Amino acid sequence: MKRIKILLTALVFAVTLHANDDIILYQVDNGGGKITPKTVENALVKNGYVVPKNRDMNGPFKKQFGKSSFAIYNLLIAYHKKLTMQLVLKNADAGVFAPFSMGIWQKKGEKRFNVAFLSAKAMARIVGGEAALFAKLEAATRKAVEAALPGAKEIKLPYKRAAVSHPLKTKVLVESDPEEAEDNFDEIKMSIESGLKPIGFILASQLEYGMELDEANNEDFLFYDTYSLCKLKVIYNVAQKHPEAGAFAPCTLAMYQKKDAKNTVLVFPNVYNWFASLDLKDQKLKDLLLKAQSDMEKLLNSLNE
């Protein structure tokens, strides 16, 4: 009997060890339909977040692909007013989560309402540090989501993180004289915006985060903006098997230049995070993501030509 107990304990440990801890997933019964994506948005705002966009994707899914397997599928982007500022001032690349994404869905014929977002561990891995601050952000996000979904349970995804050998963020430096940087930045933004549609990307939201830095009397940056970018074909196809992929979409492109720096920095979490955190094995989905990655890299690198 003792041996059986030890074996069961080992089995539970093994399952826990291999569970995915990159994506946090909350699930609650919504048979009555009273919980909506707006419920989540309201709870976030009440708990110190700004929500620039809470987009219903079912309309675009049906329009472009003719169908949707979801009763609800929203992509929400948010940032925490206080903690995001602390993160950006500590590590400028942390702006790739200003805002961060949340996937919100309920499948047709099901009662389960779901909310997914990246864990502190995943965010810190992507940015390359600031684990303690990201832990505070995760705790604040959990608090808000739990307030929105009373009685919700945290669900462990049934797959482990896959190993990838690539860096998890893509960074492009565009040469820019500090004295001309702001004019150059206007040209950079125009080039990016005009280049998105031909490669199938949508500019879902834009945030002049430099204004918040100015309000905080920070003078480290000449400018700091973020673009939230989404490729409908990617999220539609990946979400069929992995609706939790909404934790990665839209993707935030952070664009900044520090005072006295000679380069504008363009940085975003790349598709290798999808490969790793979702344990993607479908080669067609991988190819779709790699094409999006390649197209975005070409667009950003063209700014140096």
BALOBA-1460 file (C-alpha; in Angstrom, 3 decimals):
// residues 305
<rec num="1" residu="m" x="0.000" y="0.000" z="0.000"/>
<rec num="2" residu="k" x="2.848" y="2.346" z="0.884"/>
<rec num="3" residu="r" x="4.537" y="1.631" z="-2.434"/>
<rec num="4" residu="i" x="1.343" y="2.453" z="-4.360"/>
<rec num="5" residu="k" x="1.066" y="5.770" z="-2.509"/>
<rec num="6" residu="i" x="4.664" y="6.652" z="-3.407"/>
<rec num="7" residu="l" x="4.053" y="5.784" z="-7.061"/>
<rec num="8" residu="l" x="0.915" y="7.924" z="-7.160"/>
<rec num="9" residu="t" x="2.792" y="10.824" z="-5.580"/>
<rec num="10" residu="a" x="5.530" y="10.469" z="-8.181"/>
<rec num="11" residu="l" x="2.931" y="10.407" z="-10.958"/>
<rec num="12" residu="v" x="1.278" y="13.600" z="-9.712"/>
<rec num="13" residu="f" x="4.700" y="15.263" z="-9.470"/>
<rec num="14" residu="a" x="5.517" y="14.184" z="-13.007"/>
<rec num="15" residu="v" x="2.264" y="15.647" z="-14.354"/>
<rec num="16" residu="t" x="2.873" y="18.898" z="-12.505"/>
<rec num="17" residu="l" x="6.474" y="19.018" z="-13.679"/>
<rec num="18" residu="h" x="5.437" y="18.728" z="-17.323"/>
<rec num="19" residu="a" x="2.434" y="21.059" z="-17.113"/>
<rec num="20" residu="n" x="2.589" y="24.235" z="-19.188"/>
<rec num="21" residu="d" x="3.299" y="27.214" z="-16.963"/>
<rec num="22" residu="d" x="3.741" y="29.796" z="-19.747"/>
<rec num="23" residu="i" x="0.019" y="30.384" z="-20.234"/>
<rec num="24" residu="i" x="-2.397" y="30.975" z="-17.371"/>
<rec num="25" residu="l" x="-5.924" y="29.777" z="-18.153"/>
<rec num="26" residu="y" x="-9.029" y="30.506" z="-16.078"/>
<rec num="27" residu="q" x="-12.293" y="28.722" z="-16.768"/>
<rec num="28" residu="v" x="-15.771" y="29.250" z="-15.337"/>
<rec num="29" residu="d" x="-19.290" y="28.000" z="-16.039"/>
<rec num="30" residu="n" x="-21.219" y="30.508" z="-18.126"/>
<rec num="31" residu="g" x="-24.323" y="28.520" z="-18.946"/>
<rec num="32" residu="g" x="-26.484" y="31.540" z="-18.216"/>
<rec num="33" residu="g" x="-24.428" y="33.742" z="-20.544"/>
<rec num="34" residu="k" x="-24.085" y="36.530" z="-17.982"/>
<rec num="35" residu="i" x="-20.289" y="36.723" z="-18.285"/>
<rec num="36" residu="t" x="-18.970" y="38.568" z="-21.330"/>
<rec num="37" residu="p" x="-15.605" y="39.969" z="-22.463"/>
<rec num="38" residu="k" x="-16.837" y="43.339" z="-21.181"/>
<rec num="39" residu="t" x="-17.057" y="41.776" z="-17.702"/>
<rec num="40" residu="v" x="-13.326" y="41.057" z="-17.870"/>
<rec num="41" residu="e" x="-12.540" y="44.528" z="-19.234"/>
<rec num="42" residu="n" x="-14.471" y="46.235" z="-16.436"/>
<rec num="43" residu="a" x="-12.645" y="44.231" z="-13.764"/>
<rec num="44" residu="l" x="-9.271" y="45.115" z="-15.274"/>
<rec num="45" residu="v" x="-10.069" y="48.829" z="-15.374"/>
<rec num="46" residu="k" x="-11.318" y="48.701" z="-11.799"/>
<rec num="47" residu="n" x="-7.994" y="47.167" z="-10.764"/>
<rec num="48" residu="g" x="-5.654" y="49.755" z="-12.282"/>
<rec num="49" residu="y" x="-5.430" y="48.655" z="-15.927"/>
<rec num="50" residu="v" x="-5.956" y="50.558" z="-19.148"/>
<rec num="51" residu="v" x="-7.730" y="48.574" z="-21.893"/>
<rec num="52" residu="p" x="-7.061" y="50.164" z="-25.310"/>
<rec num="53" residu="k" x="-8.930" y="47.440" z="-27.204"/>
<rec num="54" residu="n" x="-11.298" y="44.544" z="-26.515"/>
<rec num="55" residu="r" x="-12.018" y="43.248" z="-29.999"/>
<rec num="56" residu="d" x="-14.719" y="40.751" z="-30.947"/>
<rec num="57" residu="m" x="-13.005" y="38.520" z="-33.530"/>
<rec num="58" residu="n" x="-16.034" y="36.451" z="-34.520"/>
<rec num="59" residu="g" x="-17.189" y="39.050" z="-37.029"/>
<rec num="60" residu="p" x="-13.818" y="39.155" z="-38.846"/>
<rec num="61" residu="f" x="-13.529" y="35.336" z="-38.640"/>
<rec num="62" residu="k" x="-16.911" y="34.848" z="-40.321"/>
<rec num="63" residu="k" x="-16.319" y="37.597" z="-42.863"/>
<rec num="64" residu="q" x="-12.928" y="36.335" z="-44.020"/>
<rec num="65" residu="f" x="-13.263" y="32.583" z="-43.465"/>
<rec num="66" residu="g" x="-17.021" y="32.075" z="-43.636"/>
<rec num="67" residu="k" x="-17.355" y="30.377" z="-40.252"/>
<rec num="68" residu="s" x="-16.358" y="30.316" z="-36.590"/>
<rec num="69" residu="s" x="-16.407" y="27.532" z="-34.017"/>
<rec num="70" residu="f" x="-16.760" y="30.074" z="-31.219"/>
<rec num="71" residu="a" x="-19.771" y="31.698" z="-29.602"/>
<rec num="72" residu="i" x="-17.283" y="34.227" z="-28.186"/>
<rec num="73" residu="y" x="-13.740" y="34.957" z="-29.265"/>
<rec num="74" residu="n" x="-12.213" y="38.259" z="-28.161"/>
<rec num="75" residu="l" x="-8.680" y="39.576" z="-28.170"/>
<rec num="76" residu="l" x="-8.208" y="42.049" z="-25.332"/>
<rec num="77" residu="i" x="-5.095" y="44.175" z="-24.801"/>
<rec num="78" residu="a" x="-4.267" y="45.866" z="-21.510"/>
<rec num="79" residu="y" x="-1.488" y="47.388" z="-19.460"/>
<rec num="80" residu="h" x="-1.217" y="48.194" z="-15.782"/>
<rec num="81" residu="k" x="-0.860" y="51.913" z="-15.195"/>
<rec num="82" residu="k" x="1.701" y="51.635" z="-12.384"/>
<rec num="83" residu="l" x="3.516" y="48.332" z="-12.919"/>
<rec num="84" residu="t" x="4.024" y="48.793" z="-16.664"/>
<rec num="85" residu="m" x="5.722" y="52.130" z="-16.002"/>
<rec num="86" residu="q" x="8.067" y="50.479" z="-13.509"/>
<rec num="87" residu="l" x="8.880" y="47.734" z="-16.006"/>
<rec num="88" residu="v" x="9.611" y="50.076" z="-18.909"/>
<rec num="89" residu="l" x="11.846" y="52.287" z="-16.777"/>
<rec num="90" residu="k" x="13.751" y="49.224" z="-15.573"/>
<rec num="91" residu="n" x="14.021" y="47.552" z="-18.976"/>
<rec num="92" residu="a" x="12.936" y="49.453" z="-22.097"/>
<rec num="93" residu="d" x="12.166" y="46.222" z="-23.974"/>
<rec num="94" residu="a" x="9.399" y="45.476" z="-21.446"/>
<rec num="95" residu="g" x="7.242" y="47.722" z="-23.610"/>
<rec num="96" residu="v" x="6.504" y="44.628" z="-25.687"/>
<rec num="97" residu="f" x="3.893" y="44.068" z="-22.966"/>
<rec num="98" residu="a" x="2.524" y="47.611" z="-23.055"/>
<rec num="99" residu="p" x="-0.066" y="46.386" z="-23.760"/>
<rec num="100" residu="f" x="-0.093" y="42.602" z="-23.272"/>
<rec num="101" residu="s" x="-2.749" y="40.317" z="-24.740"/>
<rec num="102" residu="m" x="-5.537" y="38.159" z="-23.355"/>
<rec num="103" residu="g" x="-7.581" y="35.566" z="-25.208"/>
<rec num="104" residu="i" x="-11.248" y="35.344" z="-24.163"/>
<rec num="105" residu="w" x="-13.500" y="32.641" z="-25.617"/>
<rec num="106" residu="q" x="-16.452" y="30.320" z="-25.298"/>
<rec num="107" residu="k" x="-16.988" y="27.611" z="-27.890"/>
<rec num="108" residu="k" x="-20.337" y="27.010" z="-29.537"/>
<rec num="109" residu="g" x="-22.440" y="24.515" z="-27.600"/>
<rec num="110" residu="e" x="-20.235" y="24.760" z="-24.501"/>
<rec num="111" residu="k" x="-20.851" y="26.450" z="-21.159"/>
<rec num="112" residu="r" x="-17.197" y="27.089" z="-20.316"/>
<rec num="113" residu="f" x="-15.984" y="30.698" z="-20.503"/>
<rec num="114" residu="n" x="-12.181" y="31.000" z="-20.749"/>
<rec num="115" residu="v" x="-9.547" y="33.685" z="-20.213"/>
<rec num="116" residu="a" x="-5.871" y="33.116" z="-21.058"/>
<rec num="117" residu="f" x="-2.799" y="35.313" z="-20.617"/>
<rec num="118" residu="l" x="0.957" y="34.900" z="-20.315"/>
<rec num="119" residu="s" x="2.572" y="34.122" z="-16.978"/>
<rec num="120" residu="a" x="5.280" y="36.220" z="-15.333"/>
<rec num="121" residu="k" x="7.761" y="33.471" z="-16.125"/>
<rec num="122" residu="a" x="6.970" y="33.637" z="-19.837"/>
<rec num="123" residu="m" x="7.083" y="37.446" z="-19.949"/>
<rec num="124" residu="a" x="10.398" y="37.621" z="-18.089"/>
<rec num="125" residu="r" x="11.879" y="35.002" z="-20.399"/>
<rec num="126" residu="i" x="10.880" y="36.999" z="-23.464"/>
<rec num="127" residu="v" x="12.070" y="40.366" z="-22.177"/>
<rec num="128" residu="g" x="15.205" y="38.949" z="-20.579"/>
<rec num="129" residu="g" x="14.744" y="39.802" z="-16.907"/>
<rec num="130" residu="e" x="12.596" y="41.742" z="-14.405"/>
<rec num="131" residu="a" x="11.102" y="38.566" z="-12.938"/>
<rec num="132" residu="a" x="10.070" y="40.248" z="-9.672"/>
<rec num="133" residu="l" x="8.116" y="43.026" z="-11.392"/>
<rec num="134" residu="f" x="6.491" y="40.616" z="-13.811"/>
<rec num="135" residu="a" x="5.453" y="38.500" z="-10.812"/>
<rec num="136" residu="k" x="3.669" y="41.550" z="-9.400"/>
<rec num="137" residu="l" x="1.978" y="42.107" z="-12.753"/>
<rec num="138" residu="e" x="0.827" y="38.482" z="-12.883"/>
<rec num="139" residu="a" x="-0.575" y="38.716" z="-9.354"/>
<rec num="140" residu="a" x="-2.469" y="41.906" z="-10.235"/>
<rec num="141" residu="t" x="-3.868" y="40.337" z="-13.414"/>
<rec num="142" residu="r" x="-4.942" y="37.207" z="-11.555"/>
<rec num="143" residu="k" x="-6.722" y="39.357" z="-8.987"/>
<rec num="144" residu="a" x="-8.640" y="41.237" z="-11.671"/>
<rec num="145" residu="v" x="-9.605" y="38.106" z="-13.616"/>
<rec num="146" residu="e" x="-10.701" y="36.281" z="-10.460"/>
<rec num="147" residu="a" x="-12.868" y="39.291" z="-9.578"/>
<rec num="148" residu="a" x="-14.456" y="39.105" z="-13.031"/>
<rec num="149" residu="l" x="-15.006" y="35.335" z="-12.857"/>
<rec num="150" residu="p" x="-16.184" y="34.324" z="-9.373"/>
<rec num="151" residu="g" x="-15.720" y="30.608" z="-8.834"/>
<rec num="152" residu="a" x="-13.368" y="30.224" z="-11.789"/>
<rec num="153" residu="k" x="-10.804" y="27.437" z="-11.743"/>
<rec num="154" residu="e" x="-7.278" y="27.625" z="-13.083"/>
<rec num="155" residu="i" x="-6.830" y="24.960" z="-15.757"/>
<rec num="156" residu="k" x="-3.430" y="23.463" z="-16.571"/>
<rec num="157" residu="l" x="-2.905" y="23.032" z="-20.283"/>
<rec num="158" residu="p" x="-2.311" y="19.389" z="-21.271"/>
<rec num="159" residu="y" x="1.065" y="19.886" z="-22.926"/>
<rec num="160" residu="k" x="4.498" y="21.012" z="-21.853"/>
<rec num="161" residu="r" x="6.595" y="23.806" z="-23.260"/>
<rec num="162" residu="a" x="8.600" y="22.810" z="-26.321"/>
<rec num="163" residu="a" x="12.288" y="23.581" z="-26.618"/>
<rec num="164" residu="v" x="13.313" y="26.217" z="-29.165"/>
<rec num="165" residu="s" x="16.812" y="27.368" z="-30.076"/>
<rec num="166" residu="h" x="15.876" y="30.834" z="-31.372"/>
<rec num="167" residu="p" x="15.810" y="34.119" z="-29.411"/>
<rec num="168" residu="l" x="12.287" y="34.930" z="-28.232"/>
<rec num="169" residu="k" x="12.264" y="38.588" z="-29.207"/>
<rec num="170" residu="t" x="13.187" y="40.186" z="-32.508"/>
<rec num="171" residu="k" x="15.036" y="43.497" z="-32.311"/>
<rec num="172" residu="v" x="15.907" y="45.805" z="-35.178"/>
<rec num="173" residu="l" x="18.019" y="48.949" z="-34.768"/>
<rec num="174" residu="v" x="17.441" y="51.815" z="-37.184"/>
<rec num="175" residu="e" x="20.217" y="54.401" z="-37.333"/>
<rec num="176" residu="s" x="18.884" y="57.798" z="-36.262"/>
<rec num="177" residu="d" x="20.782" y="60.919" z="-35.224"/>
<rec num="178" residu="p" x="19.391" y="62.145" z="-31.871"/>
<rec num="179" residu="e" x="18.970" y="65.664" z="-33.266"/>
<rec num="180" residu="e" x="16.764" y="64.375" z="-36.095"/>
<rec num="181" residu="a" x="15.272" y="61.384" z="-34.293"/>
<rec num="182" residu="e" x="11.725" y="62.660" z="-33.867"/>
<rec num="183" residu="d" x="11.378" y="63.563" z="-37.553"/>
<rec num="184" residu="n" x="12.943" y="60.232" z="-38.480"/>
<rec num="185" residu="f" x="10.504" y="58.447" z="-36.202"/>
<rec num="186" residu="d" x="7.531" y="59.934" z="-38.019"/>
<rec num="187" residu="e" x="8.958" y="58.517" z="-41.254"/>
<rec num="188" residu="i" x="9.574" y="55.130" z="-39.608"/>
<rec num="189" residu="k" x="5.972" y="54.935" z="-38.416"/>
<rec num="190" residu="m" x="4.613" y="55.930" z="-41.815"/>
<rec num="191" residu="s" x="6.748" y="53.259" z="-43.499"/>
<rec num="192" residu="i" x="5.602" y="50.579" z="-41.057"/>
<rec num="193" residu="e" x="1.938" y="51.524" z="-41.323"/>
<rec num="194" residu="s" x="1.987" y="51.559" z="-45.121"/>
<rec num="195" residu="g" x="3.820" y="48.230" z="-45.162"/>
<rec num="196" residu="l" x="1.430" y="46.295" z="-42.925"/>
<rec num="197" residu="k" x="-1.536" y="45.763" z="-45.241"/>
<rec num="198" residu="p" x="0.465" y="44.225" z="-48.124"/>
<rec num="199" residu="i" x="1.751" y="41.518" z="-45.756"/>
<rec num="200" residu="g" x="-1.654" y="40.864" z="-44.177"/>
<rec num="201" residu="f" x="-1.195" y="42.601" z="-40.828"/>
<rec num="202" residu="i" x="-3.695" y="44.841" z="-39.075"/>
<rec num="203" residu="l" x="-2.724" y="47.735" z="-36.821"/>
<rec num="204" residu="a" x="-5.142" y="46.876" z="-34.023"/>
<rec num="205" residu="s" x="-4.131" y="49.700" z="-31.690"/>
<rec num="206" residu="q" x="-1.391" y="52.271" z="-31.161"/>
<rec num="207" residu="l" x="-0.204" y="53.783" z="-27.927"/>
<rec num="208" residu="e" x="1.955" y="56.883" z="-27.518"/>
<rec num="209" residu="y" x="3.489" y="55.615" z="-24.308"/>
<rec num="210" residu="g" x="5.932" y="58.512" z="-24.305"/>
<rec num="211" residu="m" x="3.067" y="60.725" z="-23.124"/>
<rec num="212" residu="e" x="2.757" y="58.618" z="-19.979"/>
<rec num="213" residu="l" x="6.505" y="58.805" z="-19.464"/>
<rec num="214" residu="d" x="6.313" y="62.585" z="-19.798"/>
<rec num="215" residu="e" x="3.499" y="62.729" z="-17.241"/>
<rec num="216" residu="a" x="5.758" y="60.789" z="-14.871"/>
<rec num="217" residu="n" x="8.493" y="63.421" z="-15.463"/>
<rec num="218" residu="n" x="10.779" y="60.848" z="-17.038"/>
<rec num="219" residu="e" x="13.360" y="62.164" z="-19.503"/>
<rec num="220" residu="d" x="15.126" y="58.940" z="-20.501"/>
<rec num="221" residu="f" x="13.479" y="58.700" z="-23.930"/>
<rec num="222" residu="l" x="13.179" y="60.921" z="-26.966"/>
<rec num="223" residu="f" x="10.002" y="58.988" z="-27.783"/>
<rec num="224" residu="y" x="8.278" y="55.710" z="-26.924"/>
<rec num="225" residu="d" x="5.346" y="54.278" z="-28.898"/>
<rec num="226" residu="t" x="3.833" y="50.820" z="-29.227"/>
<rec num="227" residu="y" x="1.818" y="49.219" z="-32.019"/>
<rec num="228" residu="s" x="-0.475" y="46.240" z="-31.422"/>
<rec num="229" residu="l" x="-0.301" y="44.090" z="-34.557"/>
<rec num="230" residu="c" x="-2.474" y="41.167" z="-35.597"/>
<rec num="231" residu="k" x="-2.583" y="38.861" z="-38.613"/>
<rec num="232" residu="l" x="-6.109" y="37.476" z="-38.840"/>
<rec num="233" residu="k" x="-5.115" y="34.419" z="-40.869"/>
<rec num="234" residu="v" x="-2.644" y="33.393" z="-38.174"/>
<rec num="235" residu="i" x="-4.855" y="33.718" z="-35.114"/>
<rec num="236" residu="y" x="-7.876" y="32.157" z="-36.866"/>
<rec num="237" residu="n" x="-5.991" y="29.038" z="-37.894"/>
<rec num="238" residu="v" x="-3.994" y="28.566" z="-34.689"/>
<rec num="239" residu="a" x="-7.029" y="29.229" z="-32.473"/>
<rec num="240" residu="q" x="-8.918" y="26.275" z="-33.965"/>
<rec num="241" residu="k" x="-6.702" y="23.934" z="-31.942"/>
<rec num="242" residu="h" x="-5.193" y="26.408" z="-29.484"/>
<rec num="243" residu="p" x="-7.673" y="29.171" z="-28.555"/>
<rec num="244" residu="e" x="-5.243" y="30.062" z="-25.753"/>
<rec num="245" residu="a" x="-3.007" y="31.505" z="-28.519"/>
<rec num="246" residu="g" x="-4.930" y="34.714" z="-27.842"/>
<rec num="247" residu="a" x="-2.366" y="35.283" z="-25.095"/>
<rec num="248" residu="f" x="0.033" y="36.199" z="-27.941"/>
<rec num="249" residu="a" x="-2.278" y="38.197" z="-30.205"/>
<rec num="250" residu="p" x="-2.165" y="41.009" z="-30.980"/>
<rec num="251" residu="c" x="1.614" y="41.200" z="-30.707"/>
<rec num="252" residu="t" x="3.088" y="44.455" z="-29.392"/>
<rec num="253" residu="l" x="5.847" y="46.170" z="-31.342"/>
<rec num="254" residu="a" x="7.682" y="48.595" z="-29.037"/>
<rec num="255" residu="m" x="9.458" y="51.519" z="-30.724"/>
<rec num="256" residu="y" x="11.715" y="53.833" z="-28.756"/>
<rec num="257" residu="q" x="14.888" y="55.857" z="-28.724"/>
<rec num="258" residu="k" x="16.755" y="56.818" z="-25.603"/>
<rec num="259" residu="k" x="18.332" y="60.224" z="-25.241"/>
<rec num="260" residu="d" x="21.823" y="60.394" z="-26.753"/>
<rec num="261" residu="a" x="21.290" y="56.979" z="-28.430"/>
<rec num="262" residu="k" x="22.083" y="56.788" z="-32.132"/>
<rec num="263" residu="n" x="19.453" y="54.177" z="-32.971"/>
<rec num="264" residu="t" x="15.702" y="53.782" z="-32.854"/>
<rec num="265" residu="v" x="14.870" y="50.378" z="-31.344"/>
<rec num="266" residu="l" x="12.072" y="48.241" z="-32.785"/>
<rec num="267" residu="v" x="11.371" y="45.111" z="-30.737"/>
<rec num="268" residu="f" x="8.592" y="42.519" z="-30.536"/>
<rec num="269" residu="p" x="7.994" y="38.966" z="-29.163"/>
<rec num="270" residu="n" x="8.413" y="36.677" z="-32.143"/>
<rec num="271" residu="v" x="6.645" y="33.532" z="-33.359"/>
<rec num="272" residu="y" x="9.093" y="31.174" z="-31.680"/>
<rec num="273" residu="n" x="7.158" y="31.909" z="-28.490"/>
<rec num="274" residu="w" x="4.085" y="30.386" z="-30.157"/>
<rec num="275" residu="f" x="6.145" y="27.326" z="-31.135"/>
<rec num="276" residu="a" x="7.435" y="26.881" z="-27.590"/>
<rec num="277" residu="s" x="4.538" y="27.891" z="-25.346"/>
<rec num="278" residu="l" x="1.873" y="26.174" z="-27.476"/>
<rec num="279" residu="d" x="4.066" y="23.157" z="-28.257"/>
<rec num="280" residu="l" x="3.099" y="23.523" z="-31.905"/>
<rec num="281" residu="k" x="3.656" y="20.409" z="-33.998"/>
<rec num="282" residu="d" x="1.487" y="21.124" z="-37.049"/>
<rec num="283" residu="q" x="3.919" y="22.090" z="-39.812"/>
<rec num="284" residu="k" x="1.270" y="24.050" z="-41.741"/>
<rec num="285" residu="l" x="0.706" y="26.261" z="-38.703"/>
<rec num="286" residu="k" x="4.441" y="26.643" z="-38.212"/>
<rec num="287" residu="d" x="4.883" y="27.651" z="-41.837"/>
<rec num="288" residu="l" x="2.070" y="30.195" z="-41.489"/>
<rec num="289" residu="l" x="3.760" y="31.729" z="-38.456"/>
<rec num="290" residu="l" x="7.212" y="31.671" z="-40.033"/>
<rec num="291" residu="k" x="5.856" y="33.525" z="-43.067"/>
<rec num="292" residu="a" x="4.414" y="36.201" z="-40.784"/>
<rec num="293" residu="q" x="7.755" y="36.434" z="-38.941"/>
<rec num="294" residu="s" x="9.734" y="36.681" z="-42.175"/>
<rec num="295" residu="d" x="7.433" y="39.347" z="-43.609"/>
<rec num="296" residu="m" x="7.645" y="41.475" z="-40.469"/>
<rec num="297" residu="e" x="11.436" y="41.176" z="-40.326"/>
<rec num="298" residu="k" x="11.717" y="42.241" z="-43.974"/>
<rec num="299" residu="l" x="9.478" y="45.242" z="-43.353"/>
<rec num="300" residu="l" x="11.458" y="46.416" z="-40.328"/>
<rec num="301" residu="n" x="14.851" y="45.731" z="-41.897"/>
<rec num="302" residu="s" x="13.824" y="47.713" z="-44.984"/>
<rec num="303" residu="l" x="13.922" y="50.823" z="-42.790"/>
<rec num="304" residu="n" x="17.707" y="50.616" z="-42.882"/>
<rec num="305" residu="e" x="17.909" y="50.543" z="-46.690"/>
